[in-house]
Each structure stands twice: as structure tokens, then as C-alpha cells.
Amino acid sequence: MDGCAALMSSPAEWVVDLAEDIEIPGWFFVPEAPEDEQQRRWVEECAEALSSVVGSERWDGGVASELDIHEVLRQALDERAATDSDAVFQVWPLDFMAAVMCHVNLVTSASLPSWTDTGAIVHRVEAPHLGAGLQCSTRRTDDDSGMDVVSVHLIFDNGDVALMLSLGEAPAPLITRVLPEFMMLTEALRIDRADGAPFIAVAPEGQFDEPPWPFEEAG
């Protein structure tokens, strides 16, 4: 995945990198590209990779055009410019005219909320290079559309710093489609301190009895 290596170095003594090379079609690393030419090139390259989406059904029942794809890609650049996240991906299920945003952040452990107090569905997860963590999923009904919208957050905390990977709110079927690749990315990430010491998340305290997200339903 181009652009994924050394995703961030903040807090300064930690660096997030890929433990192994992975290719996940439809996952586009959104650059901090202030120049119009850089943005244009990124949109064109991503749109070429999404050529199979042209002609598919749009969210409003119409037929997706290349212009529609360019518009959604430009929205990713706008979100990248407006956020202070360490890294941002725009995620497209191929052959499907929709996208969801994925934000990656390295934060201090003290800044994390108490996830059991947020109303999220919480259960334990494990990643080979990160250690034990939590998956926190939220679901609500959108007032305008009446659709169920979902967000998913993965948190790996060593007591000092925490890695957070978040799929932003999107319709439940779209989140379900991209969850397997979301886990693939998580399994490929590692964190190392500047002195070479690996990041190892500690098992979170408390009881988490909620059932995990039904990955087997992803199509």
C-alpha cells in the first residue's frame, strides 16, 4: 500500500509502520497535498483504479459516472485538509459507488475515553504485531435518511500511547463490506519506539461480553 510506511511519528518517540507489504484494492492513502497539481494527479490515479465502478448504481438509484467518482475522491482531500489525524484513507468496496473514511491516530493513553461509558459495543481483539486491544462499534439511526449508520474503532493501548484506527460513520452494509480489509490493515501494522523497542498493547481491564461484529456476513 503506497504511502503507508511510517504513517506517523507523533507522539514523537513512536513510529507506525508496516510489518509486511500488503495490497488492499480500493484503499487509498489520502495525501496532505496542498498543491492543485498534486491533488489532480492523486484523483486521476485513484479514479483509474476505480474504473470498474463506472456504470454501477449510485446511492440515489442513478448510474455512476467518472465525474461522480472524482467528486467523492475530492471530498477525501477536503477531509484530509480539515483533520489533524496522523493518516487518512478513503476506502471503496470495488464495483460499489460509495466510500468510507478511515482515520489513523497515535494519541496519549490519558486522552482516551472510557469506552464502556460511550454506549459502544465493546469486545476484545488481538493483532499479531500490536497485542491486545478493543473493538468499539457504534450504531444509530440517521434522522434524515432513516438508515442505520455504524462506526468502528480499534484501540491498542500500552498505557503510555494508544493507536486508534477508525472507520467513520457510514451505512451498516458499507461498513460490513470493508471490515475484513480493515482487519487486514490492522494485522499488518506495527509500532516501534525511536530506540527500537516494540509497542506492545496491554490487555484492557474489565469485562466485555458483547458479541463481536459478524465478519462472516461481509460479502
C-alpha positions as CSV (number, residue, x, y, z in Angstrom):
1,M,0.0,0.0,0.0
2,D,1.8,3.1,-1.2
3,G,2.1,5.8,1.4
4,C,1.5,3.6,4.3
5,A,5.1,3.1,5.6
6,A,6.0,5.4,8.5
7,L,2.4,6.6,8.8
8,M,3.1,8.9,11.7
9,S,5.7,9.8,14.3
10,S,3.6,11.6,16.8
11,P,3.9,11.4,19.8
12,A,7.5,11.9,18.5
13,E,9.2,8.9,20.1
14,W,6.9,6.3,18.3
15,V,6.6,5.4,14.6
16,V,3.9,3.4,13.0
17,D,5.0,1.3,10.1
18,L,4.0,-1.9,8.1
19,A,5.4,-5.2,9.4
20,E,4.7,-6.6,5.9
21,D,3.7,-5.4,2.5
22,I,0.0,-5.7,1.7
23,E,-2.1,-4.7,-1.2
24,I,-5.7,-3.9,-0.5
25,P,-7.6,-2.8,-3.6
26,G,-9.9,0.2,-3.0
27,W,-7.9,1.5,0.0
28,F,-6.4,4.9,-1.0
29,F,-3.9,6.7,1.3
30,V,-5.1,10.3,1.2
31,P,-2.0,12.7,1.0
32,E,-1.6,16.1,2.5
33,A,-1.4,17.6,-0.9
34,P,-1.7,21.4,-0.8
35,E,-0.8,21.9,-4.5
36,D,-3.6,21.7,-7.1
37,E,-1.4,19.6,-9.4
38,Q,-0.7,17.0,-6.7
39,Q,-4.4,16.8,-5.9
40,R,-5.3,16.4,-9.5
41,R,-2.8,13.7,-10.1
42,W,-4.0,11.8,-7.0
43,V,-7.6,12.0,-8.1
44,E,-6.8,10.8,-11.6
45,E,-4.7,7.8,-10.3
46,C,-7.4,6.7,-7.9
47,A,-10.2,7.2,-10.5
48,E,-8.3,5.0,-12.9
49,A,-8.1,2.2,-10.2
50,L,-11.9,2.7,-9.7
51,S,-12.8,2.3,-13.4
52,S,-15.0,-0.7,-12.6
53,V,-17.3,1.5,-10.5
54,V,-18.4,3.5,-13.6
55,G,-21.8,2.3,-14.6
56,S,-22.7,0.9,-11.2
57,E,-25.7,2.0,-9.3
58,R,-25.4,5.3,-7.3
59,W,-26.8,5.9,-3.8
60,D,-29.8,7.7,-5.4
61,G,-30.5,4.9,-8.0
62,G,-28.8,6.7,-10.9
63,V,-25.8,5.4,-12.8
64,A,-22.3,6.2,-11.5
65,S,-20.1,8.3,-13.8
66,E,-16.5,9.2,-13.8
67,L,-17.5,12.6,-12.6
68,D,-19.2,11.1,-9.6
69,I,-16.1,9.2,-8.6
70,H,-13.9,12.4,-9.0
71,E,-16.3,14.2,-6.7
72,V,-16.1,11.6,-3.9
73,L,-12.3,11.5,-4.2
74,R,-12.1,15.3,-3.9
75,Q,-14.2,15.0,-0.7
76,A,-11.4,12.8,0.7
77,L,-8.9,15.6,0.0
78,D,-11.1,18.1,1.8
79,E,-11.4,15.9,4.8
80,R,-7.7,15.3,4.9
81,A,-7.1,19.1,4.9
82,A,-9.7,19.6,7.7
83,T,-8.5,16.9,10.1
84,D,-5.4,16.6,12.3
85,S,-5.4,12.8,12.0
86,D,-2.0,11.2,11.5
87,A,-3.2,9.3,8.5
88,V,-6.4,9.1,6.4
89,F,-7.6,6.5,3.9
90,Q,-10.6,6.6,1.7
91,V,-12.0,3.1,1.3
92,W,-14.0,1.9,-1.7
93,P,-15.6,-1.5,-2.0
94,L,-14.8,-2.1,-5.6
95,D,-17.7,-2.1,-8.0
96,F,-19.7,-0.2,-5.4
97,M,-20.4,3.6,-5.7
98,A,-19.7,4.6,-2.1
99,A,-16.7,5.2,0.1
100,V,-16.0,5.3,3.8
101,M,-13.2,7.2,5.6
102,C,-10.6,5.5,7.8
103,H,-8.6,7.7,10.2
104,V,-5.4,6.5,12.0
105,N,-4.1,8.3,15.1
106,L,-1.5,7.8,17.7
107,V,-2.6,9.5,20.9
108,T,-1.7,9.6,24.6
109,S,-3.4,6.9,26.7
110,A,-4.7,9.6,29.1
111,S,-6.8,11.2,26.3
112,L,-8.8,8.0,25.6
113,P,-12.5,7.9,26.8
114,S,-13.9,5.2,28.9
115,W,-15.4,3.1,26.0
116,T,-17.9,1.3,28.2
117,D,-19.4,4.7,29.1
118,T,-19.9,5.7,25.4
119,G,-22.7,3.3,24.6
120,A,-20.5,1.5,22.1
121,I,-20.5,-2.3,21.7
122,V,-17.1,-3.3,23.0
123,H,-15.1,-6.6,22.7
124,R,-11.5,-7.7,22.8
125,V,-9.4,-8.1,19.7
126,E,-5.8,-9.3,19.1
127,A,-3.3,-8.1,16.5
128,P,-0.1,-10.0,15.8
129,H,2.3,-7.0,16.0
130,L,0.3,-4.8,18.3
131,G,-1.0,-7.0,21.1
132,A,-4.4,-7.0,22.8
133,G,-6.9,-4.3,22.1
134,L,-10.6,-3.3,21.9
135,Q,-13.1,-3.0,19.0
136,C,-15.7,-0.4,19.8
137,S,-18.7,-0.2,17.4
138,T,-21.5,2.3,17.4
139,R,-24.8,2.2,15.7
140,R,-27.6,4.8,15.4
141,T,-30.4,5.7,13.0
142,D,-29.8,8.7,10.8
143,D,-32.6,11.3,11.3
144,D,-32.7,12.4,7.7
145,S,-32.4,9.0,5.8
146,G,-33.8,6.7,8.4
147,M,-30.8,4.4,7.7
148,D,-28.7,2.6,10.3
149,V,-25.2,4.2,10.4
150,V,-22.2,2.5,12.0
151,S,-18.7,3.4,13.1
152,V,-15.9,1.0,14.2
153,H,-12.9,1.9,16.2
154,L,-9.9,-0.3,17.1
155,I,-7.8,0.8,20.0
156,F,-4.4,-0.6,21.1
157,D,-3.1,0.9,24.3
158,N,0.3,0.3,26.0
159,G,-0.5,2.5,29.0
160,D,1.5,5.4,27.6
161,V,0.3,5.8,24.0
162,A,-2.5,4.3,22.0
163,L,-3.1,3.5,18.4
164,M,-6.6,4.3,17.2
165,L,-8.0,3.1,13.8
166,S,-11.4,4.4,13.0
167,L,-14.0,3.7,10.3
168,G,-16.2,6.8,10.2
169,E,-19.9,6.7,10.3
170,A,-21.4,5.1,7.2
171,P,-24.4,2.9,6.3
172,A,-24.1,-0.5,8.0
173,P,-23.8,-2.5,4.8
174,L,-20.9,-0.4,3.7
175,I,-19.1,-0.9,7.0
176,T,-19.7,-4.6,6.8
177,R,-18.1,-4.7,3.3
178,V,-14.9,-3.1,4.3
179,L,-14.4,-4.6,7.8
180,P,-12.3,-7.6,6.6
181,E,-9.8,-5.3,4.9
182,F,-9.8,-3.1,8.0
183,M,-8.7,-6.0,10.0
184,M,-6.1,-6.9,7.4
185,L,-4.5,-3.5,7.7
186,T,-4.5,-3.7,11.5
187,E,-2.8,-7.1,11.4
188,A,0.0,-5.6,9.2
189,L,0.8,-2.6,11.4
190,R,3.5,-2.4,14.0
191,I,4.7,0.4,16.2
192,D,8.4,0.9,17.3
193,R,9.9,3.4,19.6
194,A,12.8,5.5,18.4
195,D,15.2,3.3,20.3
196,G,13.8,0.2,18.6
197,A,11.6,-1.1,21.4
198,P,8.4,-2.6,20.0
199,F,5.0,-1.3,21.1
200,I,3.0,-4.0,22.9
201,A,-0.5,-3.1,23.9
202,V,-1.7,-4.3,27.4
203,A,-4.9,-6.3,27.8
204,P,-7.7,-3.8,28.7
205,E,-9.3,-4.2,32.1
206,G,-12.9,-5.0,32.6
207,Q,-15.4,-7.5,31.3
208,F,-16.5,-7.1,27.7
209,D,-19.4,-9.5,27.0
210,E,-20.8,-8.0,23.8
211,P,-20.6,-10.3,20.8
212,P,-18.0,-9.3,18.1
213,W,-19.1,-7.8,14.7
214,P,-20.3,-10.6,12.4
215,F,-17.5,-10.6,9.9
216,E,-18.8,-13.7,8.2
217,E,-21.7,-11.6,6.9
218,A,-19.4,-9.5,4.8
219,G,-19.8,-10.1,1.1
